[in-house]
């Protein structure tokens, strides 16, 4: 639903407000979880990244975790794209 009014109208009419649904594979769910977790201050386990050197300047190691740098937060979509292209350790 694009607007709150349409959402409310759908609920009041007994219809689902859901506009679309996407079923993800296990691998896609894993990637999404990693990508979203990396955007948090806690980051992700360092071991999840197969080639962290390819993210130089975008992540830093804090204890055993990969955390986005300031530059990495600004380019978080780029980091996710790089992880999606094979930097993720499976």
PDB file of N, CA, C and O in Angstrom, chain B, residues numbered from 101:
ATOM      1  N   UNK B 101       0.844  -1.178   0.000  1.00  0.00           N
ATOM      2  CA  UNK B 101       0.000   0.000   0.000  1.00  0.00           C
ATOM      3  C   UNK B 101       0.891   1.243   0.000  1.00  0.00           C
ATOM      4  O   UNK B 101       1.851   1.333   0.765  1.00  0.00           O
ATOM      5  N   UNK B 102       0.571   2.162  -0.835  1.00  0.00           N
ATOM      6  CA  UNK B 102       1.403   3.352  -0.962  1.00  0.00           C
ATOM      7  C   UNK B 102       1.047   4.440   0.049  1.00  0.00           C
ATOM      8  O   UNK B 102       1.901   5.258   0.392  1.00  0.00           O
ATOM      9  N   UNK B 103      -0.161   4.467   0.521  1.00  0.00           N
ATOM     10  CA  UNK B 103      -0.553   5.523   1.449  1.00  0.00           C
ATOM     11  C   UNK B 103      -1.232   4.919   2.670  1.00  0.00           C
ATOM     12  O   UNK B 103      -1.798   3.828   2.597  1.00  0.00           O
ATOM     13  N   UNK B 104      -1.176   5.623   3.776  1.00  0.00           N
ATOM     14  CA  UNK B 104      -1.877   5.131   4.971  1.00  0.00           C
ATOM     15  C   UNK B 104      -3.382   4.981   4.733  1.00  0.00           C
ATOM     16  O   UNK B 104      -4.003   4.065   5.271  1.00  0.00           O
ATOM     17  N   UNK B 105      -3.969   5.869   3.936  1.00  0.00           N
ATOM     18  CA  UNK B 105      -5.414   5.781   3.662  1.00  0.00           C
ATOM     19  C   UNK B 105      -5.767   4.488   2.948  1.00  0.00           C
ATOM     20  O   UNK B 105      -6.778   3.863   3.268  1.00  0.00           O
ATOM     21  N   UNK B 106      -4.949   4.078   1.984  1.00  0.00           N
ATOM     22  CA  UNK B 106      -5.206   2.828   1.265  1.00  0.00           C
ATOM     23  C   UNK B 106      -5.016   1.631   2.194  1.00  0.00           C
ATOM     24  O   UNK B 106      -5.754   0.649   2.114  1.00  0.00           O
ATOM     25  N   UNK B 107      -4.036   1.721   3.061  1.00  0.00           N
ATOM     26  CA  UNK B 107      -3.780   0.653   4.028  1.00  0.00           C
ATOM     27  C   UNK B 107      -5.002   0.491   4.938  1.00  0.00           C
ATOM     28  O   UNK B 107      -5.495  -0.620   5.137  1.00  0.00           O
ATOM     29  N   UNK B 108      -5.474   1.591   5.477  1.00  0.00           N
ATOM     30  CA  UNK B 108      -6.630   1.572   6.378  1.00  0.00           C
ATOM     31  C   UNK B 108      -7.868   1.052   5.651  1.00  0.00           C
ATOM     32  O   UNK B 108      -8.628   0.258   6.204  1.00  0.00           O
ATOM     33  N   UNK B 109      -8.066   1.500   4.416  1.00  0.00           N
ATOM     34  CA  UNK B 109      -9.222   1.065   3.644  1.00  0.00           C
ATOM     35  C   UNK B 109      -9.172  -0.448   3.398  1.00  0.00           C
ATOM     36  O   UNK B 109     -10.197  -1.125   3.478  1.00  0.00           O
ATOM     37  N   UNK B 110      -7.996  -0.969   3.104  1.00  0.00           N
ATOM     38  CA  UNK B 110      -7.871  -2.413   2.879  1.00  0.00           C
ATOM     39  C   UNK B 110      -8.203  -3.185   4.146  1.00  0.00           C
ATOM     40  O   UNK B 110      -8.925  -4.181   4.096  1.00  0.00           O
ATOM     41  N   UNK B 111      -7.685  -2.737   5.270  1.00  0.00           N
ATOM     42  CA  UNK B 111      -7.957  -3.401   6.554  1.00  0.00           C
ATOM     43  C   UNK B 111      -9.449  -3.346   6.866  1.00  0.00           C
ATOM     44  O   UNK B 111     -10.046  -4.356   7.240  1.00  0.00           O
ATOM     45  N   UNK B 112     -10.045  -2.177   6.713  1.00  0.00           N
ATOM     46  CA  UNK B 112     -11.471  -2.027   7.006  1.00  0.00           C
ATOM     47  C   UNK B 112     -12.335  -2.887   6.090  1.00  0.00           C
ATOM     48  O   UNK B 112     -13.407  -3.340   6.490  1.00  0.00           O
ATOM     49  N   UNK B 113     -11.871  -3.112   4.865  1.00  0.00           N
ATOM     50  CA  UNK B 113     -12.626  -3.935   3.908  1.00  0.00           C
ATOM     51  C   UNK B 113     -12.337  -5.423   4.074  1.00  0.00           C
ATOM     52  O   UNK B 113     -12.904  -6.255   3.367  1.00  0.00           O
ATOM     53  N   UNK B 114     -11.449  -5.752   5.014  1.00  0.00           N
ATOM     54  CA  UNK B 114     -11.126  -7.153   5.246  1.00  0.00           C
ATOM     55  C   UNK B 114     -10.141  -7.726   4.232  1.00  0.00           C
ATOM     56  O   UNK B 114      -9.975  -8.943   4.145  1.00  0.00           O
ATOM     57  N   UNK B 115      -9.488  -6.857   3.468  1.00  0.00           N
ATOM     58  CA  UNK B 115      -8.493  -7.303   2.492  1.00  0.00           C
ATOM     59  C   UNK B 115      -7.095  -7.205   3.110  1.00  0.00           C
ATOM     60  O   UNK B 115      -6.863  -6.450   4.054  1.00  0.00           O
ATOM     61  N   UNK B 116      -6.203  -7.965   2.567  1.00  0.00           N
ATOM     62  CA  UNK B 116      -4.816  -7.891   3.019  1.00  0.00           C
ATOM     63  C   UNK B 116      -4.184  -6.592   2.510  1.00  0.00           C
ATOM     64  O   UNK B 116      -4.374  -6.228   1.349  1.00  0.00           O
ATOM     65  N   UNK B 117      -3.449  -5.904   3.348  1.00  0.00           N
ATOM     66  CA  UNK B 117      -2.761  -4.695   2.900  1.00  0.00           C
ATOM     67  C   UNK B 117      -1.440  -5.014   2.177  1.00  0.00           C
ATOM     68  O   UNK B 117      -0.757  -4.116   1.684  1.00  0.00           O
ATOM     69  N   UNK B 118      -1.103  -6.287   2.127  1.00  0.00           N
ATOM     70  CA  UNK B 118       0.158  -6.695   1.514  1.00  0.00           C
ATOM     71  C   UNK B 118       0.108  -6.434   0.006  1.00  0.00           C
ATOM     72  O   UNK B 118      -0.791  -6.912  -0.685  1.00  0.00           O
ATOM     73  N   UNK B 119       1.082  -5.670  -0.493  1.00  0.00           N
ATOM     74  CA  UNK B 119       1.116  -5.335  -1.912  1.00  0.00           C
ATOM     75  C   UNK B 119       1.830  -6.410  -2.720  1.00  0.00           C
ATOM     76  O   UNK B 119       1.471  -6.674  -3.868  1.00  0.00           O
ATOM     77  N   UNK B 120       2.840  -7.028  -2.119  1.00  0.00           N
ATOM     78  CA  UNK B 120       3.604  -8.052  -2.833  1.00  0.00           C
ATOM     79  C   UNK B 120       4.292  -8.946  -1.815  1.00  0.00           C
ATOM     80  O   UNK B 120       4.385  -8.619  -0.632  1.00  0.00           O
ATOM     81  N   UNK B 121       4.767 -10.072  -2.303  1.00  0.00           N
ATOM     82  CA  UNK B 121       5.464 -11.018  -1.438  1.00  0.00           C
ATOM     83  C   UNK B 121       6.606 -11.615  -2.224  1.00  0.00           C
ATOM     84  O   UNK B 121       6.508 -11.826  -3.433  1.00  0.00           O
ATOM     85  N   UNK B 122       7.684 -11.882  -1.528  1.00  0.00           N
ATOM     86  CA  UNK B 122       8.849 -12.488  -2.156  1.00  0.00           C
ATOM     87  C   UNK B 122       9.276 -13.682  -1.310  1.00  0.00           C
ATOM     88  O   UNK B 122       9.501 -13.549  -0.107  1.00  0.00           O
ATOM     89  N   UNK B 123       9.387 -14.829  -1.930  1.00  0.00           N
ATOM     90  CA  UNK B 123       9.863 -16.023  -1.237  1.00  0.00           C
ATOM     91  C   UNK B 123      11.353 -16.168  -1.525  1.00  0.00           C
ATOM     92  O   UNK B 123      11.765 -16.263  -2.681  1.00  0.00           O
ATOM     93  N   UNK B 124      12.148 -16.183  -0.473  1.00  0.00           N
ATOM     94  CA  UNK B 124      13.601 -16.246  -0.614  1.00  0.00           C
ATOM     95  C   UNK B 124      14.112 -17.663  -0.373  1.00  0.00           C
ATOM     96  O   UNK B 124      13.545 -18.421   0.415  1.00  0.00           O
ATOM     97  N   UNK B 125      15.184 -18.000  -1.062  1.00  0.00           N
ATOM     98  CA  UNK B 125      15.858 -19.269  -0.812  1.00  0.00           C
ATOM     99  C   UNK B 125      16.642 -19.136   0.486  1.00  0.00           C
ATOM    100  O   UNK B 125      16.794 -18.036   1.018  1.00  0.00           O
ATOM    101  N   UNK B 126      17.131 -20.241   0.983  1.00  0.00           N
ATOM    102  CA  UNK B 126      17.943 -20.206   2.204  1.00  0.00           C
ATOM    103  C   UNK B 126      19.171 -19.329   2.001  1.00  0.00           C
ATOM    104  O   UNK B 126      19.532 -18.564   2.895  1.00  0.00           O
ATOM    105  N   UNK B 127      19.812 -19.424   0.857  1.00  0.00           N
ATOM    106  CA  UNK B 127      20.983 -18.598   0.571  1.00  0.00           C
ATOM    107  C   UNK B 127      20.651 -17.121   0.516  1.00  0.00           C
ATOM    108  O   UNK B 127      21.419 -16.292   1.004  1.00  0.00           O
ATOM    109  N   UNK B 128      19.515 -16.783  -0.075  1.00  0.00           N
ATOM    110  CA  UNK B 128      19.087 -15.392  -0.132  1.00  0.00           C
ATOM    111  C   UNK B 128      18.779 -14.854   1.258  1.00  0.00           C
ATOM    112  O   UNK B 128      19.114 -13.714   1.577  1.00  0.00           O
ATOM    113  N   UNK B 129      18.136 -15.681   2.086  1.00  0.00           N
ATOM    114  CA  UNK B 129      17.846 -15.256   3.466  1.00  0.00           C
ATOM    115  C   UNK B 129      19.141 -15.020   4.233  1.00  0.00           C
ATOM    116  O   UNK B 129      19.256 -14.051   4.984  1.00  0.00           O
ATOM    117  N   UNK B 130      20.112 -15.906   4.044  1.00  0.00           N
ATOM    118  CA  UNK B 130      21.411 -15.764   4.709  1.00  0.00           C
ATOM    119  C   UNK B 130      22.081 -14.458   4.288  1.00  0.00           C
ATOM    120  O   UNK B 130      22.595 -13.718   5.127  1.00  0.00           O
ATOM    121  N   UNK B 131      22.073 -14.181   2.988  1.00  0.00           N
ATOM    122  CA  UNK B 131      22.665 -12.944   2.489  1.00  0.00           C
ATOM    123  C   UNK B 131      21.956 -11.716   3.061  1.00  0.00           C
ATOM    124  O   UNK B 131      22.606 -10.778   3.521  1.00  0.00           O
ATOM    125  N   UNK B 132      20.629 -11.725   3.031  1.00  0.00           N
ATOM    126  CA  UNK B 132      19.859 -10.590   3.556  1.00  0.00           C
ATOM    127  C   UNK B 132      20.160 -10.357   5.035  1.00  0.00           C
ATOM    128  O   UNK B 132      20.336  -9.217   5.464  1.00  0.00           O
ATOM    129  N   UNK B 133      20.218 -11.434   5.808  1.00  0.00           N
ATOM    130  CA  UNK B 133      20.514 -11.303   7.236  1.00  0.00           C
ATOM    131  C   UNK B 133      21.905 -10.720   7.446  1.00  0.00           C
ATOM    132  O   UNK B 133      22.086  -9.837   8.284  1.00  0.00           O
ATOM    133  N   UNK B 134      22.871 -11.198   6.705  1.00  0.00           N
ATOM    134  CA  UNK B 134      24.238 -10.688   6.821  1.00  0.00           C
ATOM    135  C   UNK B 134      24.307  -9.226   6.413  1.00  0.00           C
ATOM    136  O   UNK B 134      24.907  -8.406   7.108  1.00  0.00           O
ATOM    137  N   UNK B 135      23.694  -8.906   5.290  1.00  0.00           N
ATOM    138  CA  UNK B 135      23.719  -7.545   4.775  1.00  0.00           C
ATOM    139  C   UNK B 135      23.077  -6.558   5.756  1.00  0.00           C
ATOM    140  O   UNK B 135      23.600  -5.466   5.979  1.00  0.00           O
ATOM    141  N   UNK B 136      21.956  -6.947   6.330  1.00  0.00           N
ATOM    142  CA  UNK B 136      21.284  -6.072   7.298  1.00  0.00           C
ATOM    143  C   UNK B 136      22.058  -5.991   8.608  1.00  0.00           C
ATOM    144  O   UNK B 136      22.165  -4.915   9.197  1.00  0.00           O
ATOM    145  N   UNK B 137      22.594  -7.110   9.066  1.00  0.00           N
ATOM    146  CA  UNK B 137      23.354  -7.115  10.320  1.00  0.00           C
ATOM    147  C   UNK B 137      24.615  -6.267  10.212  1.00  0.00           C
ATOM    148  O   UNK B 137      25.016  -5.610  11.173  1.00  0.00           O
ATOM    149  N   UNK B 138      25.238  -6.288   9.032  1.00  0.00           N
ATOM    150  CA  UNK B 138      26.452  -5.499   8.845  1.00  0.00           C
ATOM    151  C   UNK B 138      26.181  -4.007   9.016  1.00  0.00           C
ATOM    152  O   UNK B 138      27.089  -3.253   9.368  1.00  0.00           O
ATOM    153  N   UNK B 139      24.972  -3.581   8.777  1.00  0.00           N
ATOM    154  CA  UNK B 139      24.606  -2.165   8.901  1.00  0.00           C
ATOM    155  C   UNK B 139      24.370  -1.735  10.347  1.00  0.00           C
ATOM    156  O   UNK B 139      24.149  -0.554  10.615  1.00  0.00           O
ATOM    157  N   UNK B 140      24.415  -2.678  11.270  1.00  0.00           N
ATOM    158  CA  UNK B 140      24.222  -2.350  12.683  1.00  0.00           C
ATOM    159  C   UNK B 140      25.571  -2.083  13.344  1.00  0.00           C
ATOM    160  O   UNK B 140      26.606  -2.479  12.807  1.00  0.00           O
ATOM    161  N   UNK B 141      25.577  -1.420  14.499  1.00  0.00           N
ATOM    162  CA  UNK B 141      26.847  -1.174  15.194  1.00  0.00           C
ATOM    163  C   UNK B 141      27.582  -2.465  15.594  1.00  0.00           C
ATOM    164  O   UNK B 141      28.803  -2.458  15.750  1.00  0.00           O
ATOM    165  N   UNK B 142      26.855  -3.547  15.756  1.00  0.00           N
ATOM    166  CA  UNK B 142      27.467  -4.823  16.142  1.00  0.00           C
ATOM    167  C   UNK B 142      28.163  -5.510  14.969  1.00  0.00           C
ATOM    168  O   UNK B 142      29.099  -6.283  15.173  1.00  0.00           O
ATOM    169  N   UNK B 143      27.715  -5.236  13.749  1.00  0.00           N
ATOM    170  CA  UNK B 143      28.328  -5.840  12.583  1.00  0.00           C
ATOM    171  C   UNK B 143      28.038  -7.328  12.479  1.00  0.00           C
ATOM    172  O   UNK B 143      27.006  -7.808  12.949  1.00  0.00           O
ATOM    173  N   UNK B 144      28.973  -8.062  11.848  1.00  0.00           N
ATOM    174  CA  UNK B 144      28.812  -9.502  11.633  1.00  0.00           C
ATOM    175  C   UNK B 144      30.102 -10.208  12.033  1.00  0.00           C
ATOM    176  O   UNK B 144      31.152  -9.570  12.111  1.00  0.00           O
ATOM    177  N   UNK B 145      30.044 -11.505  12.285  1.00  0.00           N
ATOM    178  CA  UNK B 145      31.280 -12.236  12.581  1.00  0.00           C
ATOM    179  C   UNK B 145      32.278 -12.099  11.428  1.00  0.00           C
ATOM    180  O   UNK B 145      31.921 -12.259  10.260  1.00  0.00           O
ATOM    181  N   UNK B 146      33.527 -11.801  11.775  1.00  0.00           N
ATOM    182  CA  UNK B 146      34.573 -11.628  10.772  1.00  0.00           C
ATOM    183  C   UNK B 146      34.671 -12.856   9.869  1.00  0.00           C
ATOM    184  O   UNK B 146      34.923 -12.729   8.671  1.00  0.00           O
ATOM    185  N   UNK B 147      34.475 -14.025  10.433  1.00  0.00           N
ATOM    186  CA  UNK B 147      34.593 -15.279   9.684  1.00  0.00           C
ATOM    187  C   UNK B 147      33.558 -15.405   8.572  1.00  0.00           C
ATOM    188  O   UNK B 147      33.718 -16.237   7.679  1.00  0.00           O
ATOM    189  N   UNK B 148      32.506 -14.600   8.607  1.00  0.00           N
ATOM    190  CA  UNK B 148      31.490 -14.647   7.546  1.00  0.00           C
ATOM    191  C   UNK B 148      32.015 -14.087   6.226  1.00  0.00           C
ATOM    192  O   UNK B 148      31.457 -14.365   5.165  1.00  0.00           O
ATOM    193  N   UNK B 149      33.073 -13.310   6.292  1.00  0.00           N
ATOM    194  CA  UNK B 149      33.583 -12.681   5.083  1.00  0.00           C
ATOM    195  C   UNK B 149      34.737 -13.488   4.520  1.00  0.00           C
ATOM    196  O   UNK B 149      35.769 -13.665   5.167  1.00  0.00           O
ATOM    197  N   UNK B 150      34.544 -13.973   3.306  1.00  0.00           N
ATOM    198  CA  UNK B 150      35.540 -14.818   2.667  1.00  0.00           C
ATOM    199  C   UNK B 150      36.781 -14.032   2.254  1.00  0.00           C
ATOM    200  O   UNK B 150      37.904 -14.509   2.418  1.00  0.00           O
ATOM    201  N   UNK B 151      36.579 -12.817   1.715  1.00  0.00           N
ATOM    202  CA  UNK B 151      37.695 -11.987   1.259  1.00  0.00           C
ATOM    203  C   UNK B 151      37.532 -10.565   1.805  1.00  0.00           C
ATOM    204  O   UNK B 151      37.250  -9.641   1.043  1.00  0.00           O
ATOM    205  N   UNK B 152      37.708 -10.384   3.110  1.00  0.00           N
ATOM    206  CA  UNK B 152      37.492  -9.054   3.700  1.00  0.00           C
ATOM    207  C   UNK B 152      38.429  -7.989   3.150  1.00  0.00           C
ATOM    208  O   UNK B 152      38.116  -6.800   3.213  1.00  0.00           O
ATOM    209  N   UNK B 153      39.591  -8.403   2.604  1.00  0.00           N
ATOM    210  CA  UNK B 153      40.522  -7.425   2.045  1.00  0.00           C
ATOM    211  C   UNK B 153      39.898  -6.664   0.874  1.00  0.00           C
ATOM    212  O   UNK B 153      40.329  -5.555   0.560  1.00  0.00           O
ATOM    213  N   UNK B 154      38.894  -7.246   0.230  1.00  0.00           N
ATOM    214  CA  UNK B 154      38.215  -6.576  -0.876  1.00  0.00           C
ATOM    215  C   UNK B 154      37.256  -5.492  -0.385  1.00  0.00           C
ATOM    216  O   UNK B 154      36.661  -4.771  -1.186  1.00  0.00           O
ATOM    217  N   UNK B 155      37.113  -5.386   0.920  1.00  0.00           N
ATOM    218  CA  UNK B 155      36.254  -4.348   1.512  1.00  0.00           C
ATOM    219  C   UNK B 155      37.100  -3.310   2.239  1.00  0.00           C
ATOM    220  O   UNK B 155      36.608  -2.608   3.123  1.00  0.00           O
ATOM    221  N   UNK B 156      38.361  -3.216   1.867  1.00  0.00           N
ATOM    222  CA  UNK B 156      39.277  -2.276   2.518  1.00  0.00           C
ATOM    223  C   UNK B 156      38.730  -0.858   2.553  1.00  0.00           C
ATOM    224  O   UNK B 156      38.263  -0.333   1.542  1.00  0.00           O
ATOM    225  N   UNK B 157      38.793  -0.251   3.718  1.00  0.00           N
ATOM    226  CA  UNK B 157      38.284   1.098   3.908  1.00  0.00           C
ATOM    227  C   UNK B 157      36.796   1.168   4.169  1.00  0.00           C
ATOM    228  O   UNK B 157      36.284   2.210   4.578  1.00  0.00           O
ATOM    229  N   UNK B 158      36.095   0.069   3.936  1.00  0.00           N
ATOM    230  CA  UNK B 158      34.646   0.051   4.140  1.00  0.00           C
ATOM    231  C   UNK B 158      34.254  -0.678   5.412  1.00  0.00           C
ATOM    232  O   UNK B 158      33.187  -0.431   5.974  1.00  0.00           O
ATOM    233  N   UNK B 159      35.129  -1.586   5.869  1.00  0.00           N
ATOM    234  CA  UNK B 159      34.894  -2.291   7.118  1.00  0.00           C
ATOM    235  C   UNK B 159      36.147  -2.220   7.971  1.00  0.00           C
ATOM    236  O   UNK B 159      37.248  -1.962   7.483  1.00  0.00           O
ATOM    237  N   UNK B 160      35.950  -2.454   9.245  1.00  0.00           N
ATOM    238  CA  UNK B 160      37.064  -2.563  10.172  1.00  0.00           C
ATOM    239  C   UNK B 160      36.797  -3.763  11.063  1.00  0.00           C
ATOM    240  O   UNK B 160      35.657  -4.195  11.230  1.00  0.00           O
ATOM    241  N   UNK B 161      37.869  -4.289  11.628  1.00  0.00           N
ATOM    242  CA  UNK B 161      37.721  -5.438  12.521  1.00  0.00           C
ATOM    243  C   UNK B 161      37.677  -4.929  13.954  1.00  0.00           C
ATOM    244  O   UNK B 161      38.584  -4.229  14.403  1.00  0.00           O
ATOM    245  N   UNK B 162      36.623  -5.282  14.660  1.00  0.00           N
ATOM    246  CA  UNK B 162      36.467  -4.965  16.070  1.00  0.00           C
ATOM    247  C   UNK B 162      36.275  -6.299  16.776  1.00  0.00           C
ATOM    248  O   UNK B 162      35.234  -6.945  16.652  1.00  0.00           O
ATOM    249  N   UNK B 163      37.302  -6.695  17.519  1.00  0.00           N
ATOM    250  CA  UNK B 163      37.341  -8.026  18.115  1.00  0.00           C
ATOM    251  C   UNK B 163      37.207  -9.052  16.989  1.00  0.00           C
ATOM    252  O   UNK B 163      38.025  -9.058  16.069  1.00  0.00           O
ATOM    253  N   UNK B 164      36.212  -9.902  17.041  1.00  0.00           N
ATOM    254  CA  UNK B 164      36.018 -10.915  15.995  1.00  0.00           C
ATOM    255  C   UNK B 164      34.904 -10.540  15.031  1.00  0.00           C
ATOM    256  O   UNK B 164      34.307 -11.410  14.397  1.00  0.00           O
ATOM    257  N   UNK B 165      34.620  -9.230  14.917  1.00  0.00           N
ATOM    258  CA  UNK B 165      33.481  -8.817  14.100  1.00  0.00           C
ATOM    259  C   UNK B 165      33.908  -7.809  13.047  1.00  0.00           C
ATOM    260  O   UNK B 165      34.834  -7.023  13.247  1.00  0.00           O
ATOM    261  N   UNK B 166      33.211  -7.852  11.924  1.00  0.00           N
ATOM    262  CA  UNK B 166      33.378  -6.865  10.859  1.00  0.00           C
ATOM    263  C   UNK B 166      32.327  -5.782  11.068  1.00  0.00           C
ATOM    264  O   UNK B 166      31.134  -6.070  11.160  1.00  0.00           O
ATOM    265  N   UNK B 167      32.779  -4.544  11.141  1.00  0.00           N
ATOM    266  CA  UNK B 167      31.895  -3.409  11.385  1.00  0.00           C
ATOM    267  C   UNK B 167      32.155  -2.374  10.291  1.00  0.00           C
ATOM    268  O   UNK B 167      33.303  -2.143   9.912  1.00  0.00           O
ATOM    269  N   UNK B 168      31.106  -1.761   9.793  1.00  0.00           N
ATOM    270  CA  UNK B 168      31.274  -0.733   8.772  1.00  0.00           C
ATOM    271  C   UNK B 168      32.015   0.474   9.328  1.00  0.00           C
ATOM    272  O   UNK B 168      31.770   0.903  10.456  1.00  0.00           O
ATOM    273  N   UNK B 169      32.916   1.012   8.530  1.00  0.00           N
ATOM    274  CA  UNK B 169      33.568   2.278   8.862  1.00  0.00           C
ATOM    275  C   UNK B 169      32.580   3.394   8.524  1.00  0.00           C
ATOM    276  O   UNK B 169      31.494   3.127   8.010  1.00  0.00           O
ATOM    277  N   UNK B 170      32.948   4.633   8.808  1.00  0.00           N
ATOM    278  CA  UNK B 170      32.085   5.762   8.433  1.00  0.00           C
ATOM    279  C   UNK B 170      31.874   5.739   6.923  1.00  0.00           C
ATOM    280  O   UNK B 170      30.746   5.880   6.451  1.00  0.00           O
ATOM    281  N   UNK B 171      32.943   5.564   6.170  1.00  0.00           N
ATOM    282  CA  UNK B 171      32.833   5.486   4.709  1.00  0.00           C
ATOM    283  C   UNK B 171      31.955   4.297   4.304  1.00  0.00           C
ATOM    284  O   UNK B 171      31.148   4.404   3.381  1.00  0.00           O
ATOM    285  N   UNK B 172      32.115   3.172   4.993  1.00  0.00           N
ATOM    286  CA  UNK B 172      31.313   1.993   4.710  1.00  0.00           C
ATOM    287  C   UNK B 172      29.830   2.228   4.957  1.00  0.00           C
ATOM    288  O   UNK B 172      28.987   1.730   4.211  1.00  0.00           O
ATOM    289  N   UNK B 173      29.510   2.988   6.006  1.00  0.00           N
ATOM    290  CA  UNK B 173      28.095   3.301   6.266  1.00  0.00           C
ATOM    291  C   UNK B 173      27.525   4.156   5.144  1.00  0.00           C
ATOM    292  O   UNK B 173      26.368   3.996   4.755  1.00  0.00           O
ATOM    293  N   UNK B 174      28.344   5.064   4.629  1.00  0.00           N
ATOM    294  CA  UNK B 174      27.883   5.907   3.524  1.00  0.00           C
ATOM    295  C   UNK B 174      27.710   5.111   2.234  1.00  0.00           C
ATOM    296  O   UNK B 174      26.908   5.468   1.371  1.00  0.00           O
ATOM    297  N   UNK B 175      28.472   4.031   2.120  1.00  0.00           N
ATOM    298  CA  UNK B 175      28.434   3.197   0.918  1.00  0.00           C
ATOM    299  C   UNK B 175      27.915   1.793   1.226  1.00  0.00           C
ATOM    300  O   UNK B 175      28.355   0.817   0.619  1.00  0.00           O
ATOM    301  N   UNK B 176      26.987   1.695   2.161  1.00  0.00           N
ATOM    302  CA  UNK B 176      26.491   0.391   2.615  1.00  0.00           C
ATOM    303  C   UNK B 176      25.911  -0.437   1.472  1.00  0.00           C
ATOM    304  O   UNK B 176      26.048  -1.661   1.477  1.00  0.00           O
ATOM    305  N   UNK B 177      25.272   0.193   0.500  1.00  0.00           N
ATOM    306  CA  UNK B 177      24.734  -0.562  -0.632  1.00  0.00           C
ATOM    307  C   UNK B 177      25.871  -1.174  -1.447  1.00  0.00           C
ATOM    308  O   UNK B 177      25.746  -2.296  -1.938  1.00  0.00           O
ATOM    309  N   UNK B 178      26.966  -0.453  -1.592  1.00  0.00           N
ATOM    310  CA  UNK B 178      28.139  -0.982  -2.298  1.00  0.00           C
ATOM    311  C   UNK B 178      28.722  -2.171  -1.544  1.00  0.00           C
ATOM    312  O   UNK B 178      29.108  -3.170  -2.152  1.00  0.00           O
ATOM    313  N   UNK B 179      28.785  -2.062  -0.228  1.00  0.00           N
ATOM    314  CA  UNK B 179      29.290  -3.177   0.581  1.00  0.00           C
ATOM    315  C   UNK B 179      28.399  -4.403   0.380  1.00  0.00           C
ATOM    316  O   UNK B 179      28.902  -5.511   0.196  1.00  0.00           O
ATOM    317  N   UNK B 180      27.093  -4.210   0.414  1.00  0.00           N
ATOM    318  CA  UNK B 180      26.169  -5.321   0.209  1.00  0.00           C
ATOM    319  C   UNK B 180      26.355  -5.942  -1.178  1.00  0.00           C
ATOM    320  O   UNK B 180      26.314  -7.164  -1.326  1.00  0.00           O
ATOM    321  N   UNK B 181      26.557  -5.105  -2.181  1.00  0.00           N
ATOM    322  CA  UNK B 181      26.764  -5.620  -3.541  1.00  0.00           C
ATOM    323  C   UNK B 181      28.040  -6.458  -3.605  1.00  0.00           C
ATOM    324  O   UNK B 181      28.061  -7.508  -4.248  1.00  0.00           O
ATOM    325  N   UNK B 182      29.095  -6.002  -2.947  1.00  0.00           N
ATOM    326  CA  UNK B 182      30.346  -6.755  -2.954  1.00  0.00           C
ATOM    327  C   UNK B 182      30.194  -8.074  -2.203  1.00  0.00           C
ATOM    328  O   UNK B 182      30.719  -9.102  -2.632  1.00  0.00           O
ATOM    329  N   UNK B 183      29.481  -8.043  -1.091  1.00  0.00           N
ATOM    330  CA  UNK B 183      29.246  -9.279  -0.342  1.00  0.00           C
ATOM    331  C   UNK B 183      28.452 -10.245  -1.209  1.00  0.00           C
ATOM    332  O   UNK B 183      28.743 -11.441  -1.239  1.00  0.00           O
ATOM    333  N   UNK B 184      27.457  -9.732  -1.911  1.00  0.00           N
ATOM    334  CA  UNK B 184      26.622 -10.553  -2.774  1.00  0.00           C
ATOM    335  C   UNK B 184      27.378 -11.134  -3.954  1.00  0.00           C
ATOM    336  O   UNK B 184      26.942 -12.119  -4.550  1.00  0.00           O
ATOM    337  N   UNK B 185      28.517 -10.527  -4.297  1.00  0.00           N
ATOM    338  CA  UNK B 185      29.277 -11.024  -5.447  1.00  0.00           C
ATOM    339  C   UNK B 185      30.346 -12.032  -5.049  1.00  0.00           C
ATOM    340  O   UNK B 185      31.256 -12.309  -5.830  1.00  0.00           O
ATOM    341  N   UNK B 186      30.246 -12.573  -3.865  1.00  0.00           N
ATOM    342  CA  UNK B 186      31.138 -13.665  -3.523  1.00  0.00           C
ATOM    343  C   UNK B 186      32.080 -13.449  -2.356  1.00  0.00           C
ATOM    344  O   UNK B 186      32.924 -14.304  -2.092  1.00  0.00           O
ATOM    345  N   UNK B 187      31.967 -12.352  -1.660  1.00  0.00           N
ATOM    346  CA  UNK B 187      32.835 -12.109  -0.511  1.00  0.00           C
ATOM    347  C   UNK B 187      32.297 -12.815   0.718  1.00  0.00           C
ATOM    348  O   UNK B 187      33.015 -12.992   1.702  1.00  0.00           O
ATOM    349  N   UNK B 188      31.032 -13.220   0.665  1.00  0.00           N
ATOM    350  CA  UNK B 188      30.401 -13.934   1.771  1.00  0.00           C
ATOM    351  C   UNK B 188      30.915 -15.366   1.832  1.00  0.00           C
ATOM    352  O   UNK B 188      30.900 -16.076   0.827  1.00  0.00           O
ATOM    353  N   UNK B 189      31.366 -15.789   2.999  1.00  0.00           N
ATOM    354  CA  UNK B 189      31.808 -17.157   3.199  1.00  0.00           C
ATOM    355  C   UNK B 189      30.599 -18.012   3.522  1.00  0.00           C
ATOM    356  O   UNK B 189      29.831 -17.691   4.429  1.00  0.00           O
ATOM    357  N   UNK B 190      30.428 -19.084   2.796  1.00  0.00           N
ATOM    358  CA  UNK B 190      29.276 -19.971   3.025  1.00  0.00           C
ATOM    359  C   UNK B 190      29.754 -21.253   3.628  1.00  0.00           C
ATOM    360  O   UNK B 190      28.950 -22.143   3.902  1.00  0.00           O
TER     361      UNK B 190
END
